[in-house]
Amino acid sequence: MTPPFDTLRLPVFAAPMFLVSGPEMVIAACKAGIGGAFPTTNCRTVEDLDGWMARITGALKPGDAPWIANLITHSTNARLAEDLRLVAQYKPPVVITALGSPKPVMETVKAYGGLVFADVISMTLAKKAAAAGVDGLACVSAGAGGHTGHLSPFAFISAVREFFDGYIAVGGGVGDGAGIAGAVAAGADFVYMGTRFLATTESMAQPAYKQMVIDSGPDDLVVSDSVTGTAASWLKPSLAAAGRDPDNLGGPAVRDYASGGDNKRWRDIWAAGQGIESVKAVEPVADVVSQLEREYIAAIERFERKTFRRPALCGAA
Ligand SMILES: Cc1cc2nc3c(=O)[nH]c(=O)nc-3n(C[C@H](O)[C@H](O)[C@H](O)COP(=O)(O)O)c2cc1C
C-alpha cells in the first residue's frame, strides 16, 4: 500500500458515525492501526471543529494510521464551506463525502494532496462519483448501520470493479475479522466498519445505547426511511422507547441531514448494522482492533487450508 495507507495494520476504516465518533475514537483508531473517521457534523460549531481537528493532528504521530474527515455534501449542510476551510488548514489525509456529490470538496482536498472517497449506496451514485474523479468509493451495502445500502457487498464490489480501478472500501454488516478477509478476497481494499465500534470506550454513544447494542442481534433491527427520510437501519427497542411502533413505522420523514431536527432524531432513535452480534462488551478501540486482527489472520489461515486444490489449478502439481 502506498501512503497514507502504508501505516495500516488492518485494511479497516472506523467509519464516521453521527453523534458517536469524536476525537477520542479517531485518535484511538489511528493509534491502533486503522483509519479513524468522524463526521464534521458532530461538531455543533466551526469553532468546535477547529478544536477537534487541532486535537487530532496534535495527537497523531508519523506512523499512525490516517485520520479521515467525513463531510455531508447535501444542500441542507449550510456549514460545508466553513468546514472545507478547516479541511484545507488541517489536511486530513482522506476526506469521505456522504449524502451528496463529492464535487464540492475535490479542488480543496486535491490541492493539498489528500484523497477523496465518496460514500455511495448504488451503482448510479458510484458511477457519478467515479466520473467526478474520486480516488476511492465507500460502497455501503446491505446490512449497514445508519443510512444503509441495499446491494449485496459481493455484487456491489464486483460490479464497481468493472469500471473503477481506484480504492474500494466496502461497508455493511461486517462485524469481525473473517468478514474483513471475505471483503478483501471479494476485491475490496478496505472495510468500512461502524457498528463494531459503537460500544467502544471511546464512543460518544450514551451508555444505554451501548448496552442496547450489546444486548441486541440482527433480528432486532429494522430498515426504514420513516425517521430521516432515507433508508436507515434502526434498533427496534429504541424506536419503541421513543414511542414508535417498529412494525408500523409509516411513510418517509422529511429529509434533513444537518439541522438540530435531525440531531434529535438520531439522539433518541439509535442506529446499528447487522454486524451487531459481534459486539459483546464495552471495550477500548485498541482491544477491538486486536481481536479483529486475530480473527482476520485465522480467516486467512482457514482460507489457505480450504484452497487445497490450488496447486493443481495453477498447474503446479
Ligand atoms: C450510529 C451511526 C451513525 C452513522 N452516521 C454516519 C454519518 O454521519 N455519516 C456517514 O457518512 N455515515 C454514517 N454512518 C454510516 C457509517 O459510516 C458506515 O457506512 C456504516 O456504519 C457501515 O456499516 P456497519 O455499521 O454495518 O459497519 C453511521 C452509522 C451508524 C451505525
The ligand as a Gaussian input file, in Angstrom:
#p B3LYP/6-31G(d) Opt

LIG

0 1
 C      -24.910000       5.324000      14.531000
 C      -24.410000       5.510000      13.145000
 C      -24.249000       6.786000      12.653000
 C      -23.773000       6.996000      11.350000
 N      -23.551000       8.278000      10.913000
 C      -22.969000       8.494000       9.704000
 C      -22.602000       9.810000       9.282000
 O      -22.777000      10.790000       9.998000
 N      -22.037000       9.966000       8.052000
 C      -21.818000       8.886000       7.231000
 O      -21.306000       9.074000       6.129000
 N      -22.144000       7.630000       7.607000
 C      -22.694000       7.421000       8.821000
 N      -22.965000       6.123000       9.241000
 C      -22.634000       5.000000       8.351000
 C      -21.217000       4.506000       8.598000
 O      -20.285000       5.490000       8.259000
 C      -20.925000       3.212000       7.792000
 O      -21.285000       3.389000       6.445000
 C      -21.662000       2.021000       8.366000
 O      -21.608000       2.053000       9.768000
 C      -21.052000       0.712000       7.875000
 O      -21.851000      -0.375000       8.241000
 P      -21.763000      -1.163000       9.651000
 O      -22.404000      -0.244000      10.651000
 O      -22.575000      -2.372000       9.407000
 O      -20.337000      -1.429000       9.968000
 C      -23.471000       5.884000      10.531000
 C      -23.629000       4.591000      11.042000
 C      -24.078000       4.396000      12.335000
 C      -24.192000       3.000000      12.861000

